[in-house]
Amino acid sequence: MAERTQNANLVQHLESVSVLRVLSCSLVFMSCNMMSTAIINAMGRYRFLTICGAATLLVNIGLNCFLIPDFGILGASIATVATEAFNFVVQAGYIFTRVSALGGGDFCR
């Protein structure tokens, strides 16, 4: 009886393994986003961060509406990774555009 309960618990938690694997990919983007947000803050571009945050929110809501009905919690984790990647690409693109517009300096060499 105890073995059956243990097996039931194992099956119940198997889905969380794939979800955590997907979510672990978002840690890379989250770390980069913290750094890029700090850089943009230091540049004094608060309006850009607000617009970027609103766009990221809309992307996340859209992806969740599209993925959760078909994939459940795994879809939500995929949406999180994609949203963090989107945020990183937008912020990194902005930083590199601003730096190259300023002549690049040693940053682009």
C-alpha positions as CSV (number, residue, x, y, z in Angstrom):
1,M,0.0,0.0,0.0
2,A,2.8,2.4,0.9
3,E,4.6,1.6,-2.4
4,R,1.4,2.4,-4.4
5,T,1.1,5.8,-2.6
6,Q,4.8,6.5,-3.3
7,N,4.3,5.7,-7.0
8,A,1.2,7.9,-7.2
9,N,3.2,10.8,-5.7
10,L,6.0,10.2,-8.2
11,V,3.7,10.3,-11.2
12,Q,2.0,13.3,-9.8
13,H,5.3,15.2,-9.7
14,L,6.7,14.1,-13.0
15,E,5.1,17.0,-14.9
16,S,6.9,19.5,-12.6
17,V,10.3,18.1,-13.8
18,S,9.8,19.3,-17.3
19,V,8.4,22.6,-16.2
20,L,11.4,23.2,-14.0
21,R,13.8,22.3,-16.8
22,V,12.1,24.9,-19.1
23,L,12.0,27.5,-16.4
24,S,15.7,27.0,-15.6
25,C,16.4,28.4,-19.1
26,S,14.8,31.7,-18.1
27,L,17.3,32.3,-15.3
28,V,19.9,33.2,-17.9
29,F,17.7,35.8,-19.5
30,M,16.5,37.1,-16.1
31,S,20.1,37.7,-15.0
32,C,20.9,39.5,-18.2
33,N,17.7,41.5,-17.9
34,M,18.7,42.7,-14.4
35,M,22.0,43.9,-15.7
36,S,20.5,45.6,-18.8
37,T,17.8,47.2,-16.7
38,A,20.5,48.6,-14.4
39,I,22.4,50.0,-17.4
40,I,19.3,51.6,-18.9
41,N,18.4,53.1,-15.5
42,A,21.9,54.5,-15.2
43,M,21.4,56.1,-18.7
44,G,18.3,57.8,-17.3
45,R,16.0,56.2,-19.8
46,Y,13.0,55.5,-17.5
47,R,10.4,56.1,-20.2
48,F,12.0,53.4,-22.4
49,L,12.0,51.0,-19.4
50,T,8.3,51.7,-18.9
51,I,7.4,51.1,-22.5
52,C,9.6,48.0,-22.6
53,G,7.9,46.7,-19.5
54,A,4.4,47.3,-21.0
55,A,5.4,45.5,-24.2
56,T,6.8,42.6,-22.3
57,L,3.6,42.4,-20.3
58,L,1.6,42.3,-23.5
59,V,3.8,39.6,-25.0
60,N,3.5,37.5,-21.8
61,I,-0.3,37.8,-21.7
62,G,-0.5,36.9,-25.4
63,L,1.8,33.9,-25.1
64,N,-0.1,32.7,-22.0
65,C,-3.4,33.0,-23.8
66,F,-2.0,31.0,-26.7
67,L,0.0,28.3,-24.9
68,I,-1.8,27.6,-21.7
69,P,-5.0,26.1,-23.2
70,D,-3.0,23.6,-25.2
71,F,0.0,22.9,-23.0
72,G,-1.1,23.8,-19.5
73,I,1.6,24.6,-17.0
74,L,4.3,23.7,-19.5
75,G,2.9,26.3,-21.8
76,A,3.1,28.9,-19.0
77,S,6.8,28.1,-18.4
78,I,7.5,28.3,-22.2
79,A,5.8,31.7,-22.3
80,T,7.9,32.9,-19.4
81,V,11.1,31.9,-21.1
82,A,10.0,33.5,-24.4
83,T,9.0,36.7,-22.6
84,E,12.3,37.0,-20.7
85,A,14.1,36.4,-24.0
86,F,12.0,39.1,-25.7
87,N,12.8,41.5,-22.9
88,F,16.5,40.8,-23.2
89,V,16.6,41.2,-26.9
90,V,14.8,44.6,-26.8
91,Q,16.9,45.9,-23.9
92,A,20.2,44.7,-25.3
93,G,19.3,46.1,-28.7
94,Y,18.5,49.5,-27.2
95,I,21.8,49.5,-25.2
96,F,23.9,48.6,-28.3
97,T,22.1,51.1,-30.4
98,R,22.6,53.9,-27.9
99,V,26.3,53.1,-27.4
100,S,27.0,52.9,-31.2
101,A,25.1,56.2,-31.7
102,L,27.5,57.7,-29.2
103,G,30.5,56.5,-31.2
104,G,30.9,53.2,-29.5
105,G,34.1,54.1,-27.6
106,D,35.9,51.1,-26.1
107,F,32.6,49.3,-25.5
108,C,32.2,48.1,-29.1
109,R,35.8,47.1,-29.8
